[in-house]
Amino acid sequence: MKAMILAAGKGTRVRPLTYDLPKPMIPLLGKPVMAYLVEHLAKHGVTEIMVNVSYLHDKIEEYFGEGHQFGVQIGYSFEGYTNDKGEVVPQPIGSAGGMKKIQEFGGFFDETTIVLCGDALIDLDLKSALFEHRRQGALASVITREVPRDKVSSYGVVVTDKEGRITQFQEKPSREQALSNFISTGIYIFEPEVIDLIPSGRPVDIGSELFPLMAERGLPFYAQKRPFNWLDIGSVTDYWEVLQDVLKGEVAHMVVPGIQVKDGVWVGLNTSIDWNGTVIKGPVYIGSGCLIESGVTIIGPSWIGHGSHICEGAEIVRSVLFEYTRVLHDVTLHEMIVFKDYSVDRQGEMKHSTEYSSEEWVNARDRRQHRRTEGDMIYAK
């Protein structure tokens, strides 16, 4: 069985996390979200995976290589060009355009293929979905789920008849214009003939062009309403909420790494915690090589990235700190994500280090000579 992972987008709604990372490389429990997808595909017998890449493509390619460590074969299709200076310039051509490019280059889509976005955690029973796809005689199937009305504008909305055939597909309609609150999860099953419907030589999107075309033509195009966990990282707020759920143990197939040193508290290797006056209420994960000084308070769900340093009197509440973050004395972080030069609150409000006074945020390379320093920033009081 074959699959394609869509991984060429910039992930603008997840900034600042995607300033330095392509969206599929955003970490969950210290591992890129796309790694969970590859593992899930491998578990269901998928052995050949194509990935379209563009923005920061090298970070995906370097991490996954040719897929040997996952027991699969992974190939890449770069969307972009090399300019006259020899510089590689990313230029995405849309989700459907990426499939067309792959097919015209090497004919990858020669059998039923699972296509999925590289930015969500799933535990979908792929074999059951494939069985239903074939039972219906579908040319294409979309895995759907119901969401609240106020969420529909972030997704493709699916309208079906009583047999499940898709009669209309609306790409990110307003709440008032949406004809349904069943949305596409970005998981599709395609027959090779679907690729023939995609025009060549220009950017083409699955949701805004290919699916409306299939619905308009009355092709065997079906929705599947299946029970499964789907954790979408569509925004910074979504990311914060997903990590909260994972740490609380509400995602069955996700296991917190490290050693459990007390109820709800896990730590990585070579981490030092001074328990004198320190209060840690789980669920909390503290990565490897961290230093937690005395008098620190950490309230979970919280994730402290490896190599971080939490100074005496600091308080961290339901927050996510990426690797090599230093929180100085008596500073409080409440429902925050800290990533290199940026902080983002639960509502998605982002601040750069330059928006803080010099007393609030100081460059880490001036303070931490024994750790990695490039690009690392620290909170300071």
Order of alpha helices (4+ residues) and beta strands (2+ residues): beta-beta-beta-alpha-beta-alpha-beta-beta-beta-alpha-beta-beta-alpha-beta-beta-beta-beta-alpha-alpha-beta-beta-alpha-beta-beta-beta-beta-beta-beta-beta-beta-beta-beta-beta-beta-beta-beta-beta-beta-beta-beta
